[in-house]
Amino acid sequence: MDGWDVGDPGVVVLPSGRLVRGRASRLPRPDGAAPDFGLYLAARRPDPLPWPSRWLRWPDFCLPVDRLDADAALRQLWERSAGQRVEVACGHGRGRTGTALACLAVLDGVPADDAVAWTRSRYDRRAAETPWQRRYVERLGVR
């Protein structure tokens, strides 16, 4: 299995070297390889995909509906990133996706209170758009 290319749009290199692609699910999938696994953050179940995936109920501008399910889904994505092409996506690819990427950074060793700034500098300057999304990341370190 080949991983993502570091220079591809949306690809974030975690401190351990793991690669995760963040993207907007409302836009066409980027050219190139398909993910081996995807985590999709949306209020409603997305259409079926041709690769293994998991849906996490997460309304726009909000937090995950089920925090325990979210913790498990994020951990699953992080674990799979060790050897698979994984992606995380929400509608516009910023708020929820940026929040999830910041959570992955925490799982990978970035201090929780630095993770949003870390993600904004490597993914999108508007990642984790709302105050409650930012607090969600900060509190990940104590859950």
PyMOL commands that set and color helices and strands:
alter all, ss='L'
color gray80, all
select helices_A, chain A and resi 67-80+95-107+115-122+131-140
alter helices_A, ss='H'
color red, helices_A
select strands_A, chain A and resi 11-13+19-24+37-42+53-57+86-90
alter strands_A, ss='S'
color yellow, strands_A
deselect
rebuild
show_as cartoon
